[in-house]
Amino acid sequence: RARLGDEASSSPAEKDAHRQFPVLVPPAFSAAIAAGGPPLLRQVAPDPQELQDAPGFVTDPVGDLDASAARGVIHKYHGRLLLIATGACAIHCRYCFRRHFPYASELAARDDWAGALAYLASDETIREVILSGGDPLTLSTAKLKRLTDGLEALPHVRRIRIHSRIPCVLPERIDAELLDWLATLGLQVVLVLHANHPAELLAAGDALQALRDAGVTLLNQAVLLRGVNDDPEVLVDLQETLFAAGVLPYYLHMLDPVAGAAHFAVPDEKAQELMHRIRCLLPGFLVPRLVREMPGAPYKIPLL
């Protein structure tokens, strides 16, 4: 894994931002930066603006901790819940809404998922289990399989949904063992990719095809980020590039107001204008839903 920048050439404020949230960039994303330039670099390079307090930007912007139902189990919405599988990621995104999350005490994978499986067994309304983190695909396939062995014993659980940057930033992780596990599961499998800019998909094609061949449904969620993708041509190119790789657009998230990321925020009015523009340029099935996550809300809130 590559680290960006040179300690000797970084400003004191950049060094402080790095210490608060270390820079971590794998080789595939470093190569994508060479092609995509500043919009990709901005996502991972520390910025002195991260150290500035901004009204309304907090350490738990979407109310994860208030929705904790068991260790590493976040239960906000009817019929589905989310497991904090790990605190590890292959890449550190500066706008990450869980950059302050207390992973040390909130991991569902501890004790081979025992607490999470017990909670799931107690609530037969849950049809879908969402794996998040961190990035769940940084766990070993054996560890993931121990979870799904437990899920397959629960007749009310139908689907597993995996949220991951891995196919874009560490595509070699999509290996034969992982694909065999996914292909032989007795559950429907959805993988929600997280790509914000079309250049992020440069190295992902083979991994995405292999996932499709294993029977995985592929969706993408992006975050609307100032200086990254707040441009109609970039957003249109992103959706077209995704669909060419067999991935359907899902959500375009407004930035979660996490402390340290206010400089990425796009005003609602501009976001709505961008949606109007891309609707004029794309067929409806390629238009992602513009949404905001609100603590305590029963679903993601549409903005348009």
Sequence and secondary structure as in RCSB ss.txt:
>XXXX:A:sequence
RARLGDEASSSPAEKDAHRQFPVLVPPAFSAAIAAGGPPLLRQVAPDPQELQDAPGFVTDPVGDLDASAARGVIH
KYHGRLLLIATGACAIHCRYCFRRHFPYASELAARDDWAGALAYLASDETIREVILSGGDPLTLSTAKLKRLTDG
LEALPHVRRIRIHSRIPCVLPERIDAELLDWLATLGLQVVLVLHANHPAELLAAGDALQALRDAGVTLLNQAVLL
RGVNDDPEVLVDLQETLFAAGVLPYYLHMLDPVAGAAHFAVPDEKAQELMHRIRCLLPGFLVPRLVREMPGAPYK
IPLL
>XXXX:A:secstr
 B  S TTTS HHHHHHHHHS   B HHHHHHHHHH HHHHHHHS  GGGGS  TT BSSTT TGGGEEETTEEE
EETTEEEEE  S  SS  TT TTTT  GGG  TTGGGGHHHHHHHHH TT  EEEEESS GGGS HHHHHHHHHH
HHT TT  EEEEEESHHHH GGGS HHHHHHHHT SSEEEEEE   SGGGGTTTHHHHHHHHHTT EEEEEEE  
TTTT SHHHHHHHHHHHHHTT EEEEEE    BTT GGG   HHHHHHHHHHHHHHS GGG  EEEE  TT SS 
EE  
